[in-house]
C-alpha cells in the first residue's frame, strides 16, 4: 500500500519567516542569519563569532532548526481538516 509522498528536504532557502515563529529564538536567529533574511547570508564562522560559539556548534543548531521545521511541516500535513474527523 503506497503511503503519502515524502516532503522535500528543508534547506536554508526553502522556509519562510512564519515558520521561524515556532522555533526557539536562538535557532530562529541563526537560521535568519544563515539564510540571508537579515541581509547577506552569514557564514558559520560569522554567526559563531556573534554568538560566542564555534562554527561547528552553529552548524549543529542550524541542522536542528531545519529538522524542527520539517517535523512541524509533517505534523501540519497529517492534521485533519476541519470538515473531517467529526469537526462541526
trRosetta pair geometry for C-beta under 8 A, 3 or more apart (Angstrom, degrees):
i j d omega theta_ij theta_ji phi_ij phi_ji
4 77 7.5 154 141 151 158 125
7 70 6.6 169 89 -150 133 87
7 73 5.7 124 -147 120 169 129
7 74 6.6 -126 2 -77 138 77
7 77 6.9 -141 -60 -48 123 158
8 14 7.2 -111 104 -169 115 159
9 14 7.7 110 102 50 59 155
9 66 8.0 23 171 165 85 120
9 70 7.3 -35 -150 -94 48 134
10 14 5.6 -149 -145 84 52 113
10 15 5.8 39 -161 -55 107 111
10 66 4.6 177 99 -169 108 85
10 67 7.7 -172 53 -70 125 23
10 69 4.8 158 -161 89 165 117
10 70 4.6 -138 -6 -61 124 92
10 73 7.3 166 -67 2 122 141
11 14 4.9 73 47 10 76 111
11 66 7.0 23 -103 -138 23 135
12 15 7.9 -67 -152 24 22 98
12 31 7.2 -167 -127 -155 77 76
12 34 5.6 -103 -129 124 130 101
12 35 4.4 -169 -180 -97 88 82
12 36 8.0 87 154 6 112 87
12 41 7.4 70 153 -132 141 131
12 62 7.7 -13 -83 -173 104 120
12 66 7.6 -62 -64 -87 57 123
13 35 6.5 159 -78 -148 50 97
15 19 4.8 -97 -173 62 105 146
15 20 7.2 110 136 -50 122 83
15 31 7.3 -28 72 172 137 135
15 35 7.5 -98 56 -99 93 160
15 66 7.7 -149 -27 -120 140 70
15 69 5.2 -42 -108 -165 142 158
16 19 5.4 106 61 2 68 100
16 20 7.8 -125 108 -8 45 88
17 20 5.8 -55 -162 25 41 114
17 21 7.6 54 146 -33 65 91
17 37 6.7 143 -85 -149 92 141
18 21 5.9 -36 -168 5 44 117
19 22 6.5 -51 -174 25 48 108
19 23 7.7 39 139 -18 67 109
19 69 5.3 53 161 -134 130 107
19 72 6.8 151 -153 85 94 143
19 73 7.9 -8 -127 -59 129 94
20 23 5.5 -60 -160 31 52 116
20 28 4.0 106 -178 -137 105 106
20 31 6.2 -163 -108 78 115 131
20 32 6.7 55 -129 -57 164 96
21 28 7.6 73 -68 -111 23 148
22 68 7.7 -166 109 145 103 112
22 72 5.7 108 101 -113 157 154
23 27 4.6 -105 163 87 121 119
23 28 4.6 150 82 -58 113 92
23 31 7.4 52 78 11 164 139
23 65 5.8 43 -146 -136 151 94
23 68 5.9 114 -105 103 102 143
23 69 7.4 -33 -60 -65 125 82
24 27 4.5 81 64 11 92 107
24 28 6.8 -167 86 -8 44 88
25 28 5.7 -58 -145 40 29 111
25 29 6.2 34 156 -24 65 106
26 29 5.7 -51 -146 33 30 113
26 30 6.6 30 155 -17 62 104
26 51 7.6 93 -154 -134 102 135
26 61 7.0 -72 130 -167 101 142
27 30 5.9 -56 -152 36 31 111
27 31 6.4 26 153 -15 65 108
27 61 5.8 -146 -108 174 74 97
27 64 6.5 -97 -121 94 125 102
27 65 4.1 164 -180 -86 108 111
27 68 7.2 33 156 32 157 146
28 31 5.8 -58 -147 40 31 109
28 32 6.2 35 154 -22 66 105
28 65 7.2 166 -70 -136 39 133
29 32 5.7 -53 -148 34 30 112
29 33 6.4 27 155 -16 64 107
30 33 5.9 -57 -148 38 30 109
30 34 6.0 20 159 -13 67 113
30 47 5.8 80 -134 -172 80 141
30 51 7.5 -13 -83 -44 98 153
30 58 6.1 -176 -144 -154 125 83
30 61 5.3 84 34 111 173 119
30 62 5.5 -125 138 -78 122 77
30 65 6.6 -179 76 -17 111 152
31 34 5.9 -57 -136 43 29 106
31 35 5.8 18 166 -12 66 116
31 37 7.7 29 121 13 71 131
31 62 6.4 139 -83 -132 70 75
31 65 4.9 -137 -56 132 123 153
31 66 7.5 154 -108 -60 119 72
32 35 6.3 -65 -138 42 21 101
32 37 4.2 -84 -151 65 74 120
32 38 5.0 71 145 -29 102 107
33 37 7.7 -58 -45 48 21 83
33 38 5.6 -26 -93 36 54 130
33 41 7.6 97 150 -155 50 49
33 42 4.3 -27 165 28 97 131
33 46 7.6 -154 167 104 123 104
33 47 5.0 135 109 -100 143 108
33 50 7.6 -156 -123 46 161 152
34 41 6.1 22 176 -161 35 91
34 42 6.0 -74 -85 61 43 81
34 44 7.6 30 -108 -79 112 59
34 47 6.3 -20 -64 -53 87 149
34 58 7.8 154 -69 163 124 111
34 62 5.7 41 -11 -118 169 131
35 41 6.3 -91 146 -111 10 100
36 39 6.8 -104 -159 91 63 31
36 40 6.2 -52 -125 -177 91 20
36 41 3.8 -49 -62 -62 93 77
38 42 7.8 -8 67 -20 111 113
42 46 4.2 -125 -171 88 100 127
42 47 5.0 119 116 -53 128 86
42 50 7.8 -24 -174 -2 158 135
43 46 4.6 100 51 4 78 101
43 47 7.1 -147 91 -1 42 85
43 55 7.6 -27 139 -126 88 127
44 47 6.0 -59 -150 39 30 108
44 48 6.1 32 152 -22 65 111
44 55 3.7 82 132 -161 107 103
44 56 7.8 63 166 -54 136 27
44 58 4.8 161 -157 83 80 129
44 59 5.5 -2 -126 -56 136 89
44 62 7.8 -92 -107 -11 94 144
45 48 5.6 -57 -146 38 29 115
45 49 6.3 31 156 -22 64 104
45 55 4.8 -32 -76 -77 55 129
46 49 5.9 -52 -149 32 29 111
46 50 6.7 27 154 -16 62 105
47 50 5.8 -57 -154 36 33 110
47 51 6.2 7 158 1 68 114
47 55 7.5 101 61 -120 89 71
47 58 4.7 121 94 -139 119 146
48 51 6.2 -71 -141 50 27 95
48 52 7.7 -115 171 59 57 7
48 53 5.1 -103 -144 83 79 64
48 54 5.5 -11 -153 172 139 13
48 55 4.4 -94 -27 -72 148 55
48 57 6.8 113 -116 57 104 93
48 58 4.7 -106 -66 -28 86 129
49 52 7.7 32 -171 -71 25 35
51 58 7.1 139 43 -87 136 101
53 57 4.2 -89 160 77 123 139
53 58 6.2 149 93 -49 112 79
54 57 5.0 99 61 4 75 100
54 58 7.4 -135 104 -3 43 86
55 58 5.3 -48 -151 34 43 116
55 59 6.4 47 150 -22 69 100
56 59 5.5 -50 -151 33 35 114
56 60 6.5 37 150 -20 64 103
57 60 5.5 -50 -149 34 35 113
57 61 6.4 33 153 -16 67 104
58 61 5.9 -57 -148 39 31 108
58 62 6.1 35 152 -23 65 108
59 62 5.6 -53 -146 36 29 115
59 63 6.4 27 156 -16 64 106
60 63 5.9 -57 -149 38 29 108
60 64 6.4 32 151 -21 64 106
61 64 5.5 -52 -148 35 34 115
61 65 6.4 36 152 -20 65 104
62 65 5.8 -56 -153 34 30 112
62 66 6.5 27 153 -16 65 105
63 66 5.7 -51 -145 37 35 111
63 67 6.3 37 154 -20 65 106
64 67 5.7 -56 -150 37 30 113
64 68 6.4 32 152 -21 65 105
65 68 5.6 -52 -147 34 32 112
65 69 6.5 34 154 -19 65 102
66 69 5.7 -49 -150 33 33 112
66 70 6.6 34 151 -18 63 104
67 70 5.7 -55 -153 36 33 113
67 71 6.5 34 150 -19 66 104
68 71 5.6 -52 -147 36 34 112
68 72 6.3 37 153 -20 66 103
69 72 5.7 -53 -149 35 32 112
69 73 6.4 34 151 -19 64 104
70 73 5.6 -53 -150 36 32 113
70 74 6.4 35 151 -21 65 104
71 74 5.5 -51 -148 34 34 113
71 75 6.4 34 153 -19 66 103
72 75 5.8 -53 -149 35 32 110
72 76 6.4 29 153 -16 65 107
73 76 5.8 -57 -147 39 31 110
73 77 6.1 36 153 -26 65 108
74 77 5.5 -55 -148 32 30 116
74 78 6.5 12 160 -6 64 109
75 78 6.3 -69 -149 44 28 99
75 79 6.5 46 150 -44 64 99
76 79 5.6 -38 -148 7 35 120
80 84 4.3 -127 -176 87 108 116
80 85 4.2 30 153 0 170 132
80 87 7.3 175 117 -22 116 122
81 84 4.9 82 57 5 78 109
81 87 7.8 -125 114 30 52 145
82 87 4.6 -134 -174 126 55 156
83 87 6.2 -96 -87 69 14 112
84 87 6.6 36 60 15 38 109
